[in-house]
Amino acid sequence: MVGAMTIDGDARSTGWEDLSGPQRAWLGALWGKSAGRAGGTANLLLSHMLDTAAVAELIWDKYLADSVRRQVAVVAGGSDAGRRLFVWLCGVHDLGKATPVFQAVDRDGAAAVRGVGLSWDDRAVKARRWRHEKVGARILKDLAQEAGWSGEHRDWVWPLVAGHHGQFPSLGDLGPGRRHEPGLRGTGDWPKAQLALLAAYTRALGYGELRDVEPRVVPSRALQLQLSGFIVMADWIASGDHFPGIDRLDEVSIDKGRSRAVAAWAQLGLARGWGRISEPSAADFKERFDVSPRPSQRVAIECAARMARPGLMIVEAPMGEGKTRTALVCAEVLASRFGFDGVFVGMPTQATSDPMFTQVRAWVEAVAPDAAGGVALLHGKRRFNSEWQRLVESAEDADAGFVSVGEDEFGLDDPYGSSEFDPCTCERPVRTVPAEWFLGAKRGLLAPFVVGTIDQLLLAATRTKHVMLRMAGLAGKVVILDEVHAADVYMSEFLMEGLRWLGQAGVPVILLSATLPPQQREQLLSAYLAGARSSEELEPVTVEAEPGYPCVTTAWVDTDGSPVVEQVAAPAWRAESLRVNVEVVGEGSSIAELLTDRLAGGGCVLIIRNTVDRAQKTYTELKGIFGSAVELLHARMHVCRRAVVTETCLDRLGPKKDGVQRPLTIVVATQIAEQSFDVDADLLITDLAPMDLLLQRIGRMHRHDGVRRPSGLREPTVVITGFAPRGEGPPSIDDASEAIYGRYPLLRSAAATLHADGDHWKVPAQVPELVAAAYDPQVAAPEAWADEVADALRTWTADQRKRADTAAQFVLTRLGEHEYPTLEGLHRGEYVKDDDVRVRDGEESIEVILVRGDTRGYRAENGRRLGPNGEVPAEVLDDVLGGTLRLPMRLARSGLESLRPLDGWRDHPWLRYSRALILDRDSRGAVGEARVRYDEELGLVVE
């Protein structure tokens, strides 16, 4: 018998004495990492495989959720068998390194291998490259066949080996060609050495022989993708500098690997989420949030408790109803019932992610105090979040052990994703944030609890390299997505694809919206259920078009494969809907005159413009009249200024229930105030927008009871502008708004608005009706508009189809392949590079960093002095990055062509890809031929 230990640690043998002399020589020479990559001493291939297996044991025992372990147990035929199979799969990934094409890469290693009789033709090896993950897949596939494995199990296992560096080839792309394969794979004693390596590794993990490893059930394709992600996770951990090289076979054992893995795990601080939790009650809700659950929240929690299996939940409720709290407690219910260990909360923007991080962290701490340190904020500007900054003790050398990991193979550039620098990934956290390993590139979703933008989920549905890490990060979590109505046709392609994979994986998903069109609700349900049934076809789901409001829809696939969909309406927390007065003020009318009249008794006003240029113009006009009462907020301010203004706006426009009237405040903003912006205006003035977004904006007004309002503003009123009525005919609509939203949705919204002018809408009672009508082509437009509306619909439909087709080239699964049983060919051809994929539509925009330049050199935007060539001392980095802003779309191309990093940034890990926009003493600069000016109040102005 060949081996050392069972997977449970029971000693079978203390070494490798059962190996023959040649076998011992081969395994004592085959190296997995060269001395240069392993701290000065080469690491034997068997050592690395056992190290990875030992890490995998800890991932199973200390990280994986019960829900994932149960699925793997089904595949293997039992819990213990599932653990052993999982560990074996993780460690076998580098089998392909036992080949001439790999062993020849390092001169010293090659000499040792040749010294034990394993030879090759240098000309053959140099003439053709064959990546070790591909040759390993071929070897394992062949050896498994010889061991008697069935074809269905060989077919799903080999892609896990072939894909462990980030992409899954097709079977046809696996080999280098029949003529080249023997010389690269090895002839003579090479097949014996490969078999000896696999046998020794297999028996060290407690199997008798390779035949015993064969799984019992083919896992779903989604579980295969998650398993692949965990293989990568185990490999990356075992490839770090916590595992120095071992070049003597008698020092290699599974016990040695375990001791190294335990030490590394402790040093890295890796941990699972909350483990097993109890199902929450109404009393727990009050304890979590210091308020009793509202009727709609009780209904949603009851619906979650009735779900027979993990599935999809859609919560539709008015703005201010408390959907976020509802979702968090429903996530607790689903996690406790089905064995999930964390959450991912996806928000529409970075700005909305920041307050959600605070809320989620407080909630996790209330559920499981020891787990609060596992909450990660995942977006590129998190270093400017004040709470994150407080939680992070030091940014020095974060993740250094993994950035330095390399691979000894030609053509394997940056196998661990370390070159994708993100300033937010290089911070050394304390125990109040997740282990630093989770903050490295591509690993963020693997943290136990994650708050970030919805883009993180959408990227998990793209055919990008290492997508398996993102999908593994969602395994074992309850996924919550807020404001899903905001996903346009382009984003929806990725959202639907993501829901398919999550449905097949059995990951529960909670979707939140205040204004979800019925067609979109049905599409979301169809996508998730199609995934859960592993079906290509998106079969229509029959649900009530207007089931009531608020409403909770739950869906899952029963044990017999049939879909189950339930809908329950619930009462809103307000007994009566708000009567929102609707007024149309044509484009060209004076907003200043209107406000002078309406604000005679004071008040708080929110003005939402569709473009930054319109917001700047409005602010300038009102500032001259109302002075310091006016604030401006938009995305063309640098991040430090925007953070300050956002906090000011939330404070001044937030609800005050102390009986004191709030001071006069006018906030002029763009769409960033449209959703998840917790303010309570007395009066709303807004540009025309599609109906669902218009209602979202209305939700920023009169949100709370008990707020003292001026007598003239006690009735909620929305003033809608941005278009000009033209008698009986269709209106003239602002060109910039049309460019953003399309003419058709704006015409439908304008028709509803003009119909209600001088009257009112009942909010939230009429919300479903208004949204449904605005997106239903069967609802007649005004007779005099009919021809123009029909033309606009044709143009809009064609544009929607084109945008969907554009997105389709990036999605993870190609059309017609959703029923494929394995991961073979998922990345066939060219994979989509991270830099090329976009999960949000629109022209490409770029970020720049504002820098002040003068004869003495450069300064950060806040005045901190830089080096003569722009060098940035560590203590000044935040000041420099604080000057980051996004250029307007029309300047993006010029910015890409004309703006470059400062010379002093070119070797800086966080700034080397950043473009500097240099401003003179008058705060002016150039982007190509365009002249721009940065104003502390207005932000970036294009002159």
N, C-alpha and C positions, 0 to 999 in steps of 0.2 A: 504494500500500500504506500502511495505517495502522499505526503501531507504533514500537517502539524496539529491543527486544532479544529474542532467543530466551530460552527458560528456562535454557539452559545458558550464557548470557552472551555469545554471539556477536553482535557489533553488526550490526544491520540499518539503524538510523537513529539519529541523535543526538538527535532531538526528535520533535515532532509536526507536522513540516512537511507531511506528506501529508494532513493534515486540511484540509477546506475552511474558509473564514473563519467561517461560522456555527458549524461544528462546534468550532473552536478557542474561539470565544466561549462556547459552551454549556459545554464541559468546563472552561473557565477560570472559570466562575461557579458551577456546581453544587457545593455544599459538603457535606461529610460530617460535619464536626464544627464547631460554631460557635466563634467566637473565645473565648467564655466557657468552653467545654469543652476547648479545645485550647491553652491557655497564652497566650491573648491574640491569637493569629492564627488565623483560620479555616483548617481543613484541607480542601482540595478533596476531593471524593468519589473521584475517580480516584486521588489520592494515598493515601487510606486503603485503597482496594482493592489497590493495588500494595504498600503496606506490609504488609497482611495476607498477600498472596501471598508476599512475601519472607520473612515469619516462617514461613509454611508450608513453604518450601524448607528452612529450618533444622530444623523439626520432622521433616521427612522424612529429612534427612541426619544429624541429630545426636540424634534422640530416638526415632523409631519403631523398633520391633523388626523384625527380618527377617521374622518370621511375618506381620506386618501388611502390610509392603511387598509381600510375595509375593502376598497376596490382592488388593491393589489392582492389582498388575501384571496379574493374570488379568482383572480387570474392564476394564482399558484396552487390553490386547493387547500387553503387554511392560513391562519394567522402566522404561525411559525414559518411555514413554507413561503408565505408572502415576504416576510422579512429577509429570509435567506435569498430568495430570488432577487429582491430589490438590491441587496448588497452585491450579489454576483454581477448583476447588470452594470452597476456603477464601476466596479473594478476591472471588468473585462474590456473596457473601452480602448485601451492602448495595446491590444494584442498585435496590431499591425506593425508595431515597432520592432517586432522580432523578425525582421526581413533585411535583406542586403540594402535595399533602397534607403532605409532609415539608418541602419547601423554604420553605413559608409559616410554619414554626414560629419561625424566628429573623428578627427585623425587618431587621437589616443584611444577612443572607444573602439574604433574600427580595428586598430592593431590588436587589442585584447581579444576581440571576437575572432579575428583570423587566427590568433594564437591557439584557439581551442578547436580548430579544424573547420570552422564555418567560413567558407570562402565565397568570392563572387568575381565577376568580370567587371573591372572598373569602367571599361568602355560602355558596357551595357547599362550600368547604373547611371553613368553620367549622360547617356544619350537620351534618357527618358525619365521623367519624374512621375512618381506615383505616391500620392499623399497617404500617410500611414493610416488615417481613419478609413480610407477606401480599401486599402489592401487588408486591413484588419477585418472589415465587414466581409470581404470575399473569403478570407481564411475561416472565420467563424461560421459563415454560411455552409462552407464545404465540410468542415469538421462536424457541425451539427447534423448534417445529412448522413455522414458516415456513422454517427452515434445513434441514428435511428429517429431523429426528430421528424415530425410531420412537416410538410411544406408550409402549412398555414402559420406555424410557429417560427420556422426559419425566416419566413417572409416579413414578419413584423419585428423580429429581434435585430436582424442585421442593420436596418436603417438607424437604430439607436447608436450603434458603433460608428457607422458611416457619418452620422450627423453630429458627433460630439464636438466638432469645431464650428458649429453654427449653421450648417446647411445640409439638406437631405438630397443626395443625388438620385437619379433613376438607376435602375439596374444596368442599363446600357452604358451609363457614364461611370460605372464603378471601376472598370478595368482600364489598363493602358493600351489594350489591344493584344490579341492572341500571340503575336510574334514577340512582344516585349515582356509579357507577364512572367514567364519562367525565370528570366534573369533578374527581375526586380523582386519577385516573391521569394526566390531561392530554390535551388535544386540540391541534389546530394543529401546531406544531413539536415538541411534546413527544415523540411516538413517534420522530421522527427523532433527537432528542437522546438518548433512551434507547438506540436502536440504535447511535448513534455511540459512546456510552460503553462499551457492551458490546463493540463491535468493537475499539475502541482497547485496551481492557483485554485482550481475547482475543489480539490480535496482539502485544501487548507480552510475552506469555508464550510466544510462539513458534508459535502456531497461525496458519494462513493465514486461516481464517474460522470462524464458529461451527459450521458443519457438521463440521469436522474434530475438534471436541471430543467428539463423540458417543462414549460408551463402547461396548465390544464385547460385554460380558456383564453381565447384571443381578446385582449383588452380593446376598448374603444380607441379610435384614432386620437381622440382628445387625451385619454389617459396615456397613450404612447407618447404624445407630445410633452405632457407633464413629466413623465418618467425621463425623457430625454433632457429636460431642463434640470432635473435633480442629478442626473449623471454629470452634466456640466458643472453644477454647483459643487459636487463632491470632488471632481477633478481639479477645479480651480482652488479649492481649499487645500487639497493634498499637494498642490503644486507650489504652495507658498513657501516662504523661507522658514516656516515653523517645522519643515520637514527636510533637514539637511541630508546630503547624500550618504548612502550606505553602499559600499562597494565590495563587501564580503558576504557571500551567501550564508555562511553560518551565523551571521548577525541578523538575517532576515527572517521574520516570522509574523504571523498574524498578531501574536501578543505584542511584538515590538510595534507593529503598526497601530495597535490599539492604544498603547501608552503614548505614542506620538500624537495620535488623533485627539485623545482626551486632553492633553496639554495644550494643543493648538486651539481646541474648542473653548477651553477656559480662557486662554489669552485673548482670543478674538471676541469673547463675550456673546457668542451666538445663543439665541434663545427662541423658543416658540412663543405663541400668543398667550391667550388666557387659559389654555388647556380645556378641561371640562367645566362647564358652568351650568347652573341651574336655570330653569325656565323662569323668566321674570313675571311678576304679577303687577296689578295696578298700583299696589303699594310700592313696588320697586320703581315704577315710573315716577312716582312722587319723590322718592328718595333720590333718584338720579337727577331730576330737574327742578325740584322744589315746587312743583305745581302738580295738581291732579290731572290725569289725562282727559282731554276733551272727548266728546262722543265719537267723533270721527277717528280719533286715535285709538279708542277702545275697540271700535269695529275692525280697524286694520290689524291690531294685535290679535284679535280673535280669529281673523282670517288666516294669519300666519300660523296660528296654533292648529288650524284645521287642515293645513296642507299635508297630504298623505306622503308626499315625497318632495325632495328639493325641486324648486321650480322658479317661475317668474311671478313677481308681484308688481303691479302697477298701481301706484297711489296717486289719484288725481284729486286735488283739493285746492281751495283758494289760497292766494298769497296771504301769508300771515296765519295760516291754519296750524302751523307746527309740523309740516311734513318731515323735516329733518329729524326731529325727535321721534316721530312716528317710525321712521325708517330705522333708526338706531335700535330702538327697543324691538322692532320686528326682527332685526338682524340677530339680536340676542335670542329671540325665540327660535329662529331657524338654526342658529349655531348650537344651541343646547339640545335641540331635538335630533339633529342630523350629524353632529360631531364636527362642526367647523370651528376654526381656531383663531380667526381674525376677521378683519374687514378691509375692503378697499372702498374709499369714498371718492368718486370722481365728480369734479365740479366743472362748470363751463369755462372758467377763466382762472388765471393765477390770483387775481385780486379776490375772487370769491373763495379760493382755497385757503387763504390765510385765516379768516375768522373761523372757517370750518375746522381747521387744525386745532384751534383752541377749544372748540366745542367737543370735538371727538376725543381729544386727550382727556378732558375733564370727565367725559362719559366713560372711557375705558378705565380711568382711575376709580370711578365709582363702582364699576362692575368687578374689577380685579386690580386692587391697588398696585400690586407688584408688576403689572403688565403695562402700566402707563409709559414706562421708558421705551416701550417697543413701538411707539407711534412715530412714523416718519412723515415729514412734509416733503413732497416730491414735485418740485418744479424749479426752474432755473433761476428764480429770484428769491429763493428761500433765505439766503443769507441776509436779506433785508427785512425779514420778518422779525419783529422785536422779540417775540416769545422764543422763536427758534434760536436767536442769538443768545438769549439768556440761558437756554438749555445746553448750548454747546460751549464747553469750557475752553477749548483751544483748537485752532485750525492747523497746528504744526504737524507735518508729516503724516497726515491722515491717509490711510490706505496704502502707505508706502510699500508694505510687504507684497501687495498684489500688483501694483503698477510695475514692479520690477520683475515679475515672473515672465519668463520667455520660453520659447519652444525651439528645439533643435532641428528645424526642418525647413528646407528651401521652400519658398512660396507661402509659408504659413505666417503671414504678417499679422502681428498683434492678436494672437489667438485669444487673449483674455480681455479684449475690448478696452485696454488701458489707454489707448490714444485718444479716445473720445472724451476729451477733457471737458468738464463742466465745473465752473467755479464752485457750485454748491456741493460737489462730491468730494472736495478735498478738505473736509473739516473733521477734526478729531472730536467725537462726541464724548460726553460723560454718560453715566448710567441713565440720565434722564432722556436720552435719545437712543435709537437702535444702534446695535453694534456697527462699528465703522465699516465692516466688510459689506454690510447691506447698502452702504452709501456709495459704493463703487459703480462705475459705468455698467449699465444694463442690469444691475442687480436690485434696483430700488423696490420693485414690486415684491421681492422676496422678504422684505421686512414684515414683521408680524401684522402691523396695522399701518395702513398707508392712506394719506390724504393728498390728493394731487388733482391735476386737471384730467378731464375725460380723455385727453390725448394718450395717456398711459394705457388705457384700455384699447383705444383705437389702434395704437401701435402694435398691440398684441395680436391684432387681426391683419397684420401686413406681412408680406413675404420677405421680411428682412432677416439678416443674419442674426443668429442667437435669439430668434423669436421664442424658442422653447423656454428660455429663462423667464420671459415675461408671462408666458402661459403657466409655467410652474409657480410663479409668484401669486397667481390668482387661484391656484389649487388650494383648497382648504379654507378659503375666505368667503364671506358673504359680500357680494358686490353691490354697492349702492351708487346709482347715477342720478344726479340732480339736474333739473331743467332739461330733460331729454327732448322736449319740443324744439329746443334751440338747434338740434342737429339738422342741418339742411340736407339736400339730396346727396351731396358729395360725402359729407361726414356719415350719413346714414348707411352708405355702402360698407364702411368699416364697422359701424355699430351693429348692423345686421350680421355681418360675418363674425364679429366677436360674440354675439348672442348665440349663434349657431354652435360655436366651439364650447361656450360655457354651458349651453343646454346639453350637449353631448357629454360633457364632463360631469354633469350633475351639480354644477355650482349654482347656488341660489342667487338670484339677481332681483334687486328692488329698484324700480324706476319711479322717479318723482316728477310731477309736472302739474302746473296750474292750468295750462291751456293746451292740452294735447288734442290735435285733430283726430276724429274717429278713424280715418284711414291709417294714420300713423300708429295708432294703438293696435290695430289689426296686424299691421306689418311687423311690429315688435313681437307680438304674440306668435305669429307664424314663424318667424325666424328662430325663436327659442325652441318652439316645439318641433320644428323640422330638425334642429340639431339633436334634441333629445331622442328623436326617432331615427337618427342617422339617415335622414331622407334628403335627397336632392331637391325635391319639389317643395315649394312654399305653399302649402295648402291653406285655403282661406279659413279663417277662424270665425265662427258665428258668435257674435256678441251684440249686446244692445248698443245701438248707435248713440243713444242718449240715456244711459242707465240711471241717471240721477247724479247729483253733485253735492258733496264729495262722493267719490266712488273708489272702491278697491276691486281690482281684477286679479285673480290668482290663476295660474295655469301650471300643470305638470303632466307628465306622461305616466300612466299607471303601470302596474307590473305586467299587465297583458299587452302593453304597447299602445293603448288607446289614450288620446289626449283628454284631459279634464280641465274645463274652464269654468270658473265661478266668478260672479260679479255681485257685489253688495254695495248698495247706496247707504250713505250715513248722513246724519244731520250736521250742518255746519255749526261752528261754535257761536256765531251770531244768529240769534233767533230770526232776524230779518235781514234781507240783503240791503246793502247800501244803495241809495238812489243817487247815482253819479250823473250830475248834470253834464250834458255834452254841448260844447260850443265850438263852432268853426270860425276861425279868424283867418281870412284869406292871406296868402303870401303877399307881403308888401305893407301890411298893416303894422302899426307901431306897437311892439311888445312893451316898450317903455311907457307909453301912454296908458296901456291897459293896466300895468302894474301900479302906476302912480295912483290910479283910481282904486284898484282892489286892495292895496296895502295901506290905505289911510289909517287903519287901526292896527297896523303891524301884520305879522304873519310869516310863515315859512313856505317858500316856493321852490319847486324843483322844475327846471327847464331842461328837457332832453332834446338835443339836436342830433341829426343823423351823421354829421361830419364834423371834424375838428375845426375846419375853416368857419363853418356856421356858428359853432360854439364860441370861437374866439371873437368873432364879429359881434355876437350878442353880448358877450361879457364886456367888451370894450364900451358898447353903447350904455349898458346898465351901470357899469362902474362909475361913469361920469355923473350919474344921477344919484345912485344909492350908496356910493362909496364903499366902505369896508364891509358892508352887509353882503357884498357879492363875492362868491367863490367860483373858481373855474376848475373843472376836473375832466381830464381826458388822457388818452394814452400817449400823447406826444410830449409829455413831461418826463424829465429824467426820474429814475426810480426813487431817489431820495425825496425829491420834491413831491412826487405823486403820493408817496406814503404819508407825508405830512399833511397834504391837502385832504387825502381820503379820511384820515383820522379826524381832521377838523370838521369835515362835512358830516361824518357820522355823529359827531358830538353835537353840532349845531342843529342838525336836521333830525336827530334821533328823538324818540318819545320821552317826554318829561311828564311824570304823573304826580308832581308835588303841588299841583294847583296853581303854579306860577306860569304865566304865559311866556313862551320862548321869545328871545329877541328876534328882531327882523333879520331874516336870512333869505338870500336868493342863491341857489346853487345852479350854475349852468354846467351841464355835463353832456357827454356823449352816451353811447349805448352801454358803457360800463356801469351806469346806474340803473340799467334795465332789469337786472335780476340779481338775487342774492345780495342786495344792497339794502341793509336794514335801516331805512329812514322812514319818516312819517311826515310827509308834506301836507300842508293845508290846502295847497293849490298846485295843480300840475299843468304845465304847458309843454306840449310835445309836438315834434314833427310827425307827419303821417308815417305810419309803419304798417306792415301786415297785421291783421287783426289779433293774432295770438300774442305778438310782441307789444302791440298797443295795450292790450289788457294787462300784460306784465308790467308795463309802465304805470298803468292805473293802480296796480298793486303797491306802488311806493307811496300812496296817498291814503290818509285816514285809516291807517293799519291798526291803530290801537284805540281802545276806549279809554276814557279818563284823561285825555290830553286836552288841556285848555287851549281853545282856538279863538281868534278874533271873531266878533259877531258876524262880520261879512263873509267869513270863510268856514262857517260851521257846516255848510252843506258841501259835500265833496263835488268838485267841478274839474273837468278836464277840458282844456282849451287846445284844440287841434289845429295846427298850421302846417306850413311846408307844402301847400298846394293851393291853387286858386280856382274856385268854382267858376264855370262859364255857362251861366243860364241853364238850359235843359241838357246841354251837351256834356261830354266827359270833361273833367277838370284838367287844368295844366298842373303837372306835378314836377317838383324840383328834380332837375336832371341828375344831381348827385345821388338823391334817394333812389331814383330808378336804377342807377348803375349798381347800387348795393342790393336792392331787393327784387328788382324786376318790375315791369309796368303792370303786369296782370294782378299780382297780389295787392299792389297799392290801389289799383282801380276798384277791386272788390272791397277793400277796406274803406276807400273814399265813399263808395256807395252807401255802405252801412253807416258811416259817420254823418254824411249829409242827411240821410233818412232820420237820424236821431237828433240832428241839430235843433237846439231849443227845447229838446225833450230830455230824456234820461235813459240810462241803462241800469238794470238791477244787477249788481255785482255782489256775490258770485252767481246768483241764480241763472242769469242769462249767459254766463261764460261758455258753457258747452254749445248752446244754440248759436251764439255769435261766431265761434270758431268753426263749427261745422259748416255753417252757411258760407263763410268766407272761402272755404277750400272745396266746396262742392260745385262743380261746373253745372250741375242740373238746376241750381238756384238761379233764377233769372236775374239778369242785370237790368238796370233802368232801360226802358225801350230805346231811348235816344242814344244810349251808349252801346247798344248791342253789337254793332259791326266792329267798333274799336275794341270792345272787350273780347270778341271772338278772335280778332287778329292778335291781340296781346296774349291770349291763351295759347294759340298755335306757336307763337314765338317762345313763350315761356316753357311749353311742353317740350319743344325741340331742345331748348337750352338745358332743361332738366335731364333729358336723355343723354345729351353730350357730356354733362358733368358727371353723371353716373358712370358712363363708359370710361371717362378719364380716370375715375377712382378705381374702376375694376382692374386696371393693370397693376395695381399695387396690393390688392387684397390677398390674403394668405392662400385661399383655395380658388383654383381656377374653376370657371363655369363647367359643370358636368362632373366634377370630381369630389363632391361632398359625400358620396357613398363609397369612396375608396377605402379599403380595409386597413391600409398601412400608410406610413409616412414616405414611402418610396417616391422620389421625384417631386416632393413638395417644393424644392428649390431648383428643379431641373432648369437647364439653361442658365440665365443670369439671375441671381437673386437681386432684390431691390436694396440698394445701399441706403443706409440711414439718412445720409445727406440728400438723397434724391426723393425720398418718400415725403409726401405731405398729406396729413390727415384732415387738414382744413383747406377749403377751397380759396381761390382768389389769387391775384398776382403775388409773386414772392416778395416778401418784405424782409428787411434786414435790420439788425440792431447795430448801433454805433455807440462809441463812448465819447462824450464831450471832453475836450482837453483845451485848456487855455494856453496859447502860445505867444511868447514875446521874445525880445532880444536876449533875455536872460535864460530862456529855456522854456520848460513846460510846467504847468500846474494842473492839478485835478480841478474839477468843476467847483469844488468848495474852497479852492485857494491853496491847498497843500502842495508844496514844491516837490517836483520829480527830479530825477537825474538829468544830466545835460542831453541825453538822447531819449529821455522819457523813462529811464529805469525806475522801477517801482519798489521801494522798500516794503517789507512785509507789513509794517504798521500803517502803510498808506494804501494798501490794496483796496480795502473797503471804500475809501474815499474815491478812488479811481472808478471802481465798479458802480459806485453810486451815481455816476454821470451817464449811465446807460439809458438810451431811449431808442425807440423804433422809428425809422424813417417812414414818411408817407409812401404809399405804394408807387406813386408816380416818380419818386426819386430812387426807387430800389435799384433799378438797373444802373443808373449813374453812380450810385453808391458802391455797387459791386465792382464797377470798373475803375473808379477814381480813388476810393478810400482804402488805406492800408494800415497795418499796425505801425506804431512808432518803432524806430530802430531798436530802442531799448526794450521792446516787448517781444522780440522775435524768438528769444529763448525762454520766455516766461511760460510756465505750463498752463496758466489760466488766461493769459492775454495774447498769446502768440497768434490766435486766429481772430482777434478782435480788431475792428476797424475804428480808427480814431478820426473824429470830426474836429478839426482844429479851429478854434474861435480866436479872433483877435481881441484887442482891448475894447472894441465896441460890441463884442459878443456876436460878431458876424463871421461867417465862414462860407465855404463853397462845397457843393456836392455836384461834381461835374461842372456843367455850365450854369447850374442853378445857384442862386444866392440865398442863404438862409440866415436867420437871426434867432438867437435863443434869448427869450425874455423870461425873467423869473416868475412872472405871473401868467403870461400867455403860453409859455412853453415854446416849442420850436415853431417859428413862423417862416413860411416860404414867401420870399419877397418878389 
